[in-house]
Amino acid sequence: MGMTAGGGGGLQSEINVTPMVDIMLVLLIIFLVVTPFLRPGIAVVLPKNMKNPDVDPKILNESSIVISIPNDGEYYLGKKRVQQEQLAAEVDRMLEKIKNEQDRIVYIKSSVGVGYGDVVNLINELRRLGVDQIGLVADKKKDSRVTMPAI
């Protein structure tokens, strides 16, 4: 029985991967083109590797104006609880004591659960009083990197 070696008409024992690579490249291109359209909302480039700003030393001063909103409709001016209707008058009275224009800053501390509208209404009220500088107070971002000790 004669077996021919190296003939052109025999079976190949190797897998031909060229068609599979072609299909994978076409699928990759399709996914690269379609993926940006699958994101809902507006694409915003967020800052990366930003350092937290230092704490403003003016906020620690006793004469600084700090308005805290721990819950909806609950306002504190410093450590004193104030009704929403009285808040503008109290802030205006405190602003009159501040002579230096650069020190006329009002800081707002708001809990996470407080409605956005409460904070916006407070900012609008402060703008009506002529406050140009409003600081929104937040917790510092914790550094999530794990540092390895040097050997």
Residue pairs with C-beta under 8 A, 6 or more apart in sequence:
4 10
36 43
52 140
52 141
55 140
56 105
56 107
56 135
58 64
58 103
58 105
59 66
59 107
59 135
59 137
63 97
63 98
64 105
64 107
65 77
65 78
65 91
65 94
65 95
65 105
65 106
65 107
66 77
66 78
66 106
66 107
66 108
66 109
66 137
67 75
67 76
67 77
67 87
67 91
67 106
67 107
67 108
67 109
67 122
68 75
68 76
68 109
68 110
69 75
69 76
69 108
69 109
69 110
69 111
69 114
69 118
69 119
69 122
70 76
70 111
70 114
71 111
71 113
71 114
72 113
72 114
72 115
72 118
73 84
73 118
74 81
75 81
75 82
75 83
75 84
75 87
75 122
76 82
77 87
77 90
77 91
77 94
82 90
87 122
87 125
88 125
88 128
88 129
91 106
91 126
91 129
91 131
92 129
95 104
95 106
95 129
95 130
95 131
98 104
104 131
104 132
104 133
105 131
105 133
105 134
105 135
106 126
106 131
106 133
106 134
106 135
107 134
107 135
107 136
107 137
108 119
108 122
108 123
108 134
108 135
108 136
108 137
109 137
110 118
110 119
110 136
123 134
126 134
